[in-house]
Amino acid sequence: MIQNDPTPDDLPLLARTPAAWAEIAMSDPRALLSDHAYLEKKAAANALELLNRWPEPTRPEEWTRTLAAVASDEAGHLSGVVRLLNERGGQLDRVHRNDYARDLRRHVRKGQGPEELLDRLLISALIELRSCERFRLLAAYCEGRDPVLGRFYRRLWSSELGHYRVFLRLAGGVVAAEEVESRWREMLRIEAETIAAQPTGPRMHSGWAG
């Protein structure tokens, strides 16, 4: 049992995913695992890309060390998801899209130096935060139904919680704390609208009916 498990009230999301979402997401476990694998791949690539985004001539050692560690974690998650997918007779879909992440990234203030980097870090934090919430719901749903997946999702929600906190901490090194807080509140509102607008289905960042 993970100590200090996050509860819904611990997460600052403005739109809460209903528990019924997990049943819809698990209607096709192989499709969900395939989608999840691509998300882990993109998360690893995002951390590596951010590693070179520090706006100053000399990057702090913590910046590179931390993002390299996040990339390593995400690559490990990818390996685990692919293994589970293969064990269940599935394979990665040839084409993948994540409209949720794409819609969030439309709000990045491109070409504005520190503001662009801040937005990229906050969106990374939001995606990890939403994933943390979703893994918690999936772990609860799978308990007694699919213990292997249940244990896997339980491990992941703790990791995603840590990554969300890491991205917020890194954001605090880019601009003043007041600017981080103001933009974070705005991005939380945008995220709530974005996730609610997604269609339902067996995807990690799908929406919910009703």
SVG drawing of the C-alpha trace seen along z (x, -y; Angstrom):
<svg xmlns="http://www.w3.org/2000/svg" viewBox="-26 -38 53 50">
<polyline fill="none" stroke="black" stroke-width="0.4" points="0.0,0.0 1.4,-3.4 1.7,-5.7 0.1,-9.2 -2.1,-8.2 -3.5,-11.3 -7.3,-11.7 -9.4,-13.7 -9.5,-16.6 -5.6,-16.7 -5.6,-17.5 -6.3,-21.1 -8.2,-20.1 -11.3,-22.2 -13.2,-19.4 -13.4,-16.1 -13.6,-12.9 -16.6,-10.8 -15.9,-7.3 -18.0,-6.0 -15.4,-7.1 -13.2,-4.2 -15.8,-1.7 -16.0,-3.3 -12.2,-3.6 -11.8,0.1 -14.4,1.2 -11.5,2.0 -8.3,2.5 -6.0,3.1 -7.1,-0.1 -6.6,-1.9 -3.1,-0.4 -2.1,-1.4 -3.2,-4.9 -1.4,-5.0 1.8,-3.7 1.8,-6.6 1.3,-9.1 4.3,-7.7 6.4,-7.9 5.3,-11.5 5.9,-12.3 9.5,-11.0 10.1,-13.0 8.6,-16.1 11.0,-15.9 14.0,-15.5 12.9,-18.4 12.4,-20.7 15.9,-19.8 17.3,-22.1 14.7,-24.9 16.3,-26.8 16.5,-30.4 19.8,-31.4 23.2,-30.6 24.1,-28.2 21.4,-25.8 21.2,-25.0 22.4,-21.5 19.1,-20.7 17.2,-21.5 19.0,-18.9 19.3,-16.3 15.6,-16.6 14.3,-16.4 16.6,-13.5 15.2,-11.7 11.6,-12.4 12.4,-11.2 13.9,-8.0 10.8,-7.4 8.5,-7.9 10.5,-5.5 10.2,-2.9 6.5,-3.4 6.4,-3.0 8.2,0.3 5.7,1.6 2.7,0.5 4.0,2.2 4.8,5.4 1.2,5.5 -0.2,4.8 1.8,7.5 0.9,10.0 -2.8,9.3 -2.4,9.9 -2.4,6.3 -0.1,4.0 0.4,0.3 -2.0,-1.4 -0.3,-2.7 -1.8,-6.1 -2.3,-8.0 -3.6,-11.5 -4.3,-13.2 -6.7,-16.0 -6.6,-16.9 -2.8,-17.6 -3.0,-19.3 -5.8,-21.6 -3.9,-22.5 -0.7,-23.4 -2.7,-25.9 -2.4,-28.1 1.4,-28.2 2.6,-31.8 5.1,-30.9 8.1,-33.1 7.8,-34.9 10.8,-33.5 10.3,-32.7 6.5,-32.9 6.6,-30.2 8.7,-28.0 6.4,-28.6 3.4,-27.6 5.1,-24.4 6.0,-23.5 2.5,-24.2 0.8,-22.2 3.2,-19.3 2.2,-19.6 -1.5,-19.6 -1.2,-16.5 0.6,-14.7 -2.0,-15.9 -4.9,-14.7 -3.2,-11.4 -2.6,-11.0 -6.4,-11.4 -7.2,-8.9 -4.7,-6.3 -6.3,-6.4 -9.8,-5.8 -8.5,-3.0 -6.7,-1.3 -9.9,-1.4 -12.0,0.0 -9.5,2.8 -9.3,3.9 -11.1,7.3 -11.5,7.2 -8.0,7.1 -5.5,7.2 -2.4,6.9 -3.6,3.7 -4.8,2.5 -1.4,2.8 0.2,1.2 -2.1,-1.8 -1.6,-2.2 2.1,-2.5 1.7,-5.0 -0.5,-7.4 2.1,-8.0 4.7,-8.6 2.5,-11.0 1.8,-13.0 5.6,-13.4 6.1,-14.5 3.3,-17.1 5.0,-18.6 8.4,-18.6 7.1,-20.6 5.5,-23.2 8.8,-23.5 10.8,-24.0 8.3,-26.6 9.2,-28.6 12.7,-28.9 11.7,-30.5 9.6,-33.4 8.4,-35.1 6.2,-33.1 3.3,-35.5 3.4,-35.0 3.5,-31.2 0.5,-31.3 -1.6,-33.6 -0.9,-31.6 -1.5,-28.3 -5.0,-29.4 -5.7,-30.4 -4.4,-27.1 -6.4,-25.1 -9.5,-26.7 -8.5,-26.0 -7.7,-22.4 -11.1,-21.9 -12.8,-23.2 -10.6,-21.1 -11.0,-17.8 -14.8,-18.3 -15.0,-18.8 -13.2,-15.5 -15.3,-12.6 -15.7,-9.5 -13.9,-6.2 -11.0,-3.9 -8.4,-6.7 -6.5,-8.1 -7.6,-11.7 -11.1,-11.0 -14.1,-13.0 -17.2,-11.7 -20.9,-11.8 -23.3,-13.9"/>
</svg>
